[in-house]
Amino acid sequence: MSEEKKAVSASASKKPRRSFLEGIKKWFRELKAEIKKIVWASRKQVANNTLVVIGAVLSVGVFIWIIDFIFAYGRDILISTIG
């Protein structure tokens, strides 16, 4: 068992280690390559998506308001019949 661990640690130590600065340089190179892949939305798409979100928020808000009104009305009827 210990021989296997020594073999694993020996093979791991044979890898060339990069310096800290080389790692940072590689990270920035990869970051730059990923940023080039970004596709930005057009002004028209942003405006359209904004209107869709506002419409959805208003729709859900009105739905919740109606449900709240119905439950409050039911509560008031229940309280008036009991009391």
C-alpha positions as CSV (number, residue, x, y, z in Angstrom):
1,M,0.0,0.0,0.0
2,S,2.7,2.5,0.9
3,E,4.6,1.6,-2.3
4,E,1.6,2.6,-4.4
5,K,1.5,6.0,-2.6
6,K,5.2,6.5,-3.2
7,A,4.7,5.7,-6.9
8,V,1.8,8.1,-7.2
9,S,3.7,10.9,-5.3
10,A,6.8,10.3,-7.4
11,S,4.8,10.6,-10.7
12,A,3.1,13.7,-9.4
13,S,6.4,15.3,-8.5
14,K,7.8,14.7,-12.1
15,K,5.3,17.2,-13.5
16,P,6.9,20.5,-14.3
17,R,5.5,23.2,-12.0
18,R,4.5,26.5,-13.4
19,S,5.4,29.6,-11.6
20,F,2.8,31.8,-10.1
21,L,3.2,34.5,-12.7
22,E,2.9,32.1,-15.6
23,G,-0.3,30.8,-14.1
24,I,-1.7,34.4,-13.9
25,K,-0.6,35.1,-17.5
26,K,-2.4,32.0,-18.7
27,W,-5.5,32.9,-16.8
28,F,-5.6,36.4,-18.4
29,R,-5.0,34.9,-21.9
30,E,-7.9,32.5,-21.4
31,L,-10.0,35.3,-20.0
32,K,-9.3,37.5,-23.1
33,A,-10.3,34.6,-25.4
34,E,-13.6,34.0,-23.5
35,I,-14.4,37.7,-23.6
36,K,-14.1,37.7,-27.4
37,K,-16.8,35.0,-27.5
38,I,-19.4,37.3,-25.9
39,V,-22.3,38.2,-28.1
40,W,-23.9,41.4,-26.9
41,A,-27.6,42.0,-27.3
42,S,-28.7,44.8,-29.6
43,R,-30.5,47.9,-28.3
44,K,-33.8,46.6,-29.8
45,Q,-33.4,43.3,-28.1
46,V,-32.7,44.9,-24.7
47,A,-35.8,47.2,-25.1
48,N,-38.0,44.2,-26.1
49,N,-36.7,42.1,-23.2
50,T,-37.3,45.0,-20.8
51,L,-40.9,45.4,-21.9
52,V,-41.5,41.7,-21.6
53,V,-40.1,41.7,-18.0
54,I,-42.2,44.8,-17.1
55,G,-45.3,43.1,-18.6
56,A,-44.7,39.9,-16.7
57,V,-44.1,41.7,-13.4
58,L,-47.4,43.7,-13.8
59,S,-49.3,40.6,-14.8
60,V,-48.1,38.7,-11.7
61,G,-48.7,41.7,-9.5
62,V,-52.3,42.1,-10.7
63,F,-52.9,38.4,-10.3
64,I,-51.6,38.4,-6.7
65,W,-53.7,41.6,-6.0
66,I,-56.9,39.8,-7.2
67,I,-56.2,36.7,-5.2
68,D,-55.4,38.9,-2.1
69,F,-58.7,40.8,-2.6
70,I,-60.7,37.6,-2.9
71,F,-59.2,36.1,0.2
72,A,-59.7,39.4,2.2
73,Y,-63.3,39.5,1.0
74,G,-63.8,35.9,2.1
75,R,-62.2,36.6,5.4
76,D,-64.5,39.6,6.0
77,I,-67.6,37.6,5.2
78,L,-66.5,34.8,7.5
79,I,-65.8,37.2,10.3
80,S,-69.1,39.0,9.9
81,T,-71.1,35.7,9.9
82,I,-69.3,34.3,13.0
83,G,-69.4,37.6,15.0
